[in-house]
Amino acid sequence: MAEQNNSSCSSHCGSCSANCSSRTRTAGIEKLPLAEGSSVKKVIGIVSGKGGVGKSTVCSLLASAMNKEGFHVGILDADITGPSIPKAFGLLHDGVALSEDGKSMVPETSNGGVEIISTNLLLENETDPVIWRGSMIANAVKQFWQEVEWKEIDYLFVDMPPGTGDVPLTVFQSLPIDGVIIVTSPQDLVSMIVEKAVRMAEKMHVPILGIVENMSYLLCPHCNEKIDVFGESHIEELCQKEGLELLAKLPIDPQNASFMDAGAVEAIDTKESLKDAVACLKRLIKD
């Protein structure tokens, strides 16, 4: 397929099949290699402009959903100082095994088969703080890419810390990101922060696959009416303004929160709520 004319490219590649350089590369920057014997087909960044919107929850749900579709899925937990992925999947912090040659780490595997690497798997106690400067955190992210045995992974989800600082910059520059999914919530303030994340992705020439609005509404347990806990959502208007695809509007669900707290995220049924996001990711791997 002929390369797309980048002069008309908006970096919104969720439904674009053009084989242009902006789909997978930050222009002019060489990406880091994987460990010997590793292979990853697609790298998906899960980002948010601010904390508290449930980014790691959405990352866990997306990984679980794609795993249930029959794909080999991994999660690189790049939220080095605030890792929560292992707990969501019920993994213990008892160390990470090494490969047979001792040169790389072997990710832990969830009950459902999702492969995960995270600082919380390396700590003696899961509540121990990681008190590192930005350069050390960035190096840890690079190690999780270069020194982990990622074998025949179809989708590697990278759970990034919120904001537009060191770690997102390191990920965008060092990893061959095929696209990012931006996680938000309904508040007007968050919409403004989302636009910052959009602008960063565009400046780094990273394709934006779409937006997931988390905590979008609450279903009344008595009458099944939708309650806008955080006020009226304007996510459709934001997506239209930015030319982005709305991949999901996820409700506040106390039962799902209980599953997460119990380390049973894979027990959550996401077939209907994440169907558009799953379809988007499937399109990506076909391109």
N, C-alpha and C positions, 0 to 999 in steps of 0.2 A: 504493500500500500504506500502511496506517495506520502511524503512528510507534509504535515499541515503547515500552511503559511503562518508562522508565529506572530506576524504583525496583527493578525485578527484573533489571536488566542487570548481568552480571558482566564485561563487556568482552571476553569470549571469543567472538569473532565468526566463527571459522573456518567454522562451518556454519550461521550465522544469516543470514537474508535480510532481516531487518527494516531499515527505512530510518530508523534512529534517529540522532540527532546524534552519539552517541559513536562511531559507526563511522568517521567521517572527520574529526572536529573535536576539538581540545582546547578544552573549553568556555570561551567568553568571550574567546578570543584570535583576532584576525584573521590569516589566513594571508597569506604574501607572494605577490605575483603572479609569474607567469612572464614571460620576455622576450616582447616583441611577436611574434606569429606562432607561438609555441610552444604545444604541447598535450600533456598527460600524462593518461592515463586513470586509472591506479592507481599509487600510491606505496607501496612496500613497504620497511620498515626491517628490516635484518638486524643483530641486536644480540646481545651476549653480556655476561654479568656480569663476566667476567675475560678476560685475554688468553691466547693459547696454545691455544685450542680449535678453531682453524681456521675462524673466522668469515668471513674474506675468501675462503677456499677454497670454503666453502658458498655464499657470495654469487655467486661466479663460476660455480659449477656450476648454481645455480638460474637465473641469467641465461641461460646457454648452453642449458639444458634448455627454457626457455620460448621462446627464439629458434628452436630446432629444431622447436617446435610451430607455428611460423608467425607468432608475434607479433613486433611491433617493440619491441625491448627496449633499455633504457639502464641504465647504472650511474653513480650519483653517488658517487664515492669520498670519503666524509666523514671517513675516517681520515687527517686532514690531515698529521699528523706521522709516520705509519707506513704510507704508501700502498703497496699491493702488487698492486692490480688490474691496472695496465698491464702489469706483467711477466708475469702469468698469461696474458694475452691476446696477448703478444708485441708490444706497442706500444712505439715508440721515444719517448724523451724529447727530441723536437726541436721543441717548441713547439706551440701550438694556433692554428689558423687563426681569422680573424675573419669574421663574416657580411658580406654584400655592403655593407650600410650601415655596417659598422664598429662597430656598437653592442653586439654580443654575440659570445661565443666559440662556435666550432663544435666539438662533441665529436669525438674521434678514433673511427674505426670499425674494429672487429676484422675479421679475414678472414671470419668468419661473419656479420657484420652487426650486432654489438652496439655501441652507441654509448657512449663512456666519457669522463668528465672526471675528472681527478685532479691533485693537485699535482705528482706525479712527471712528468707530461707538460709541466709548465711550468718544471722545473728544468734548469739547464745540464748538470748531472751527476746521474744517478739516485741516487747515494750522498750527495748534498749534504743535510745535515740541515735541517729546518724548525724553527727555534728561535724560536717565537712564543708570546706569552702567550695565555691563553684567549680574550680578546675578539677578537684578530686571527684566531684559528682559527675562532671562531663566525662572524665576518664572511665568511671564505672560503667556508664552507658556504653561507651565504646567497647569495653571488655565484654559486656553482655552480648554484644554483636559479634565481636571477633574471636572470643575465647570460649564460646559455648557451642556445643555440638547440636546444631539445628539440622536434623536429618529429614530431608524430603518434606519440608513444610510447605503447604499450599498457601496459607495465610499466616503471616506473623503480625499480630497486633502489638503496637507500641503504645503503652499507657503512659502518657507524658504528664508531668506536673502542670498545674494551671499557669497561665500567663505566657509571656513572650520573652522569657529570659534565657539563661545559659543552656538549659537542657533542650528545650525545643530548637534552639539555634544549632546545637551540636547534632541533634537527630536529623534536622533538615540538611545540614551540610555533610554529614558523615555516612548516613544510611541512604540506600536507594529507595526513597519513599515513593510508592506508586499512587498515593492519595491520602488525604486526611478527612476524617469525619469530625465535625465540630459539635460539641455537646453544649447545650444551653438549657435555661429554664425560663419561665414566662415573664419574669420581671422586666420592666422597661430598662432598668440599669444594665441588666445582663445583655440585652439587645445591643446596647452601645459597646459593651466589652466584646461581644461576638464580632463586631465589625473590625475591631483591632486584630483579632485572630485571623479574620479573612484577609486583611491588608498584609499581615506578616506572611501568610502562605503565598499570596500573590508576589510579594517582593522576593521570596525565596524560590519562586517558580515551582511551587509544589501544588499539584492538582487538588482541588477541593471536591470531594465526592458528594457531600451534602451535609445536612444538619439533622441532628436528633434533639428534639425538645424533651427533656426529662422532667418529671414532676409536673406534667402538663395540666393535669386535673385529678380530681378525686371522685370516684363513683360512690354515691350514697349506698350503703349496704341495705337500706330499707326500700328505696324507690328506684334505685339505679340511675338517678339523675346525676349529670356531670356537674361538679362543683369546682369553680375556678378559685382555688385556694390562694394563689398568688396574683389574682386579678386576671383580666381578659388577656388572652394570648394574642400577640401580633406577629407570630412566627411566619405566617403565610406572607404577610406584607414584606417582612425582612427578606425572605427567600426570593420573592418576586423582584425586590429592589436589587439584590445582589446576583440574580440569575442562578440561584442555587436550588438543588432538589431537597425537599423535605422528606427525609427518610423514615421518620417515625415521630409520633407523639406518645410518650410513655406516661401512664398514669402513676399517681402515688398509690402504692399497694402495700399495706401493712404485712400481708402474707409474704410477699416477695422480700420485704426487709427481714422477716424472720428467717427465710431461706438463706439470705446472704449472711446473717449473723451466725447461722448454724453451719456455715461452710458448705452449703448445698445449692449454690447458684445454678448448677446444672439441672436441678429439679424444677426450675421455673419454666413454664410453658411460654415460649416467645414466638411460636409459629405464626400467629396472627399479627401481633404487635410489631414484629420486626420483619415482616414479609417484604416490604419495599427495600429495606436496607440489605436484606439477604439477596434480593434480585439484583441490586446495584453491585454488590460484591461479586456475584456470579458473572455479571457482564464483564467486570474488570478482568477476571482470569481467562475469559474467552478471547479477549483482544490480543 
